Amino acid sequence: MKSTVKTKLLFIVSLLFGLMFINAGLSKFFNYMPAPENLPAKFLKAMAAVAAIGWLMPLIGVAEILGGILIIIPRTRALGALIIFPVMTGIFLTTIVQDTSGLPVSIILFAILIWIMYDNRKRYLPLVQENQPEK
């Protein structure tokens, strides 16, 4: 019984997590989510620097959209988590260094991603195991 409850809960959390990243990625292309008005100057300066690198925001947007879609689908969830991991790490570190007001949300999102990755840990083992040469 617990297994099915855990599976359903993980699916719901992954669905919401994935949709949130898809939304964030689409917003990078269509600019429909306005930035909050009270952002610290240090944070705005950092975001302006990222925006000045013309190809970086579209790349992050594609990673968020692709990773979000893959996280929603249980069979591809492990790959989606690997795609989202560097993006989430950047979000988390930016939150810590630039503006700590979003830290609670950032911690929750990172915890969800770690849970998804932990749940798929067996799929990652071939990436880190030493390959045995054929005899």
N, C-alpha and C positions, 0 to 999 in steps of 0.2 A: 504493500500500500504506500509506504513512504517513497518508494522509488517512483511511482507514478505522480505523486504530489510534487516531488522534487523536479521531475521532468517537466511537468506542467508549469511550475513556478519558474524554472530556468527558461522555458520557452517564452513566457510572458515578459520576463525581465529582458531577455535577449531581443524580443520584438520591440519593446519600448526603447531600449538602448540603440538598436539598429535604426529605428525610425528617427530618433533624435539626431544621429549622425548623418543620415540621409538628408534631413532637413537642414542641418548646418552646412553640409556640402553644397546643396542646391542654393542656399543663401549666398554662398561665395560667388556663384555665377549670376544670380538674379537680384542680389542685394535687397531682399524684402524684409530682412530683420534689422531694424535700426540698432545701432550701438547705444547702450545706456548713456545718459547725459553726464553723469557724475564720475566718469572714469578718471583715475589719476593721470597726471601729465606724463609720468614715467611710462605708464602702460600705453598711452596714445603714441608716444615717441617710438616705442618698440613696434607697435602695429604699423606705424607709418614706414618704418624701416623694412618690415616684412613685405608690405604692399609695394615698396619701391622695387623690389625684386619681382619683376612682372610675371614670371612663370611660377613662383612659389605658391601663391594663393590658389590658382587653378589646380596645381598638383595636389595640394592639401584637400581641396574640394573633391577631386576625383577619388582620392584615397578614402575620404569620409563616405562618399556615396557608395563606392564599391564595397568597402569594409562593412558598412551598414547593411547593405543587401545580403552579403554573405553571412553575416552574423544572424540574420533572421532565419535563414535556411539551416535547419539542424545539421544536414550533411556537410555543409561548407562552413560551419561556424568556426572551426579551428583556424581555417585560412583567414576568415574575416577578422578574427581576433589578432592574428599576426599583422595584418594590414593596419588595423586601428591602433595597435600598441605604440608605435612611434608617435602617432598623432596625439594619443592620450597622454603619453609621457611629456610631449611638448606643452600640452594644455596644463598639465599638472605642475610642471616646472615654472611655466609662465605665471600661473596663479600664485605659486609660492614666492617668486622673486618680484613680480611686478605689482600684483594687486591681490591681497589675501582675502578680500571680501567674498570671493567665489570658492574659497577653500572647502567648505562643507560639501558643496555639490561636486567639486572636483574629486574629493576623496571617495564619495559614494560611487561616482562613475568609474574611477580607477578600481575600486573594490569589485564592482560588477564585472569589469573586464578580467580581473585576476580570477574571479570565480569561474567565468567562462573558460579561461585558459586552463585552470586547474581541472575542470570537468573534462577537458579534452587532452589532458596530459599524455595519455597513451598514444595519441596521434602525433605528438611531437617527439617521441622517443627516437624514431628513425633519423631525425635530424641531428641528434646529438650522440647517438651510439656509433662506436667505431665499426666500420664495415669490415667484415672478415673476408679476406681474399678467397676466391674459389680454389679448391685443390685439384 
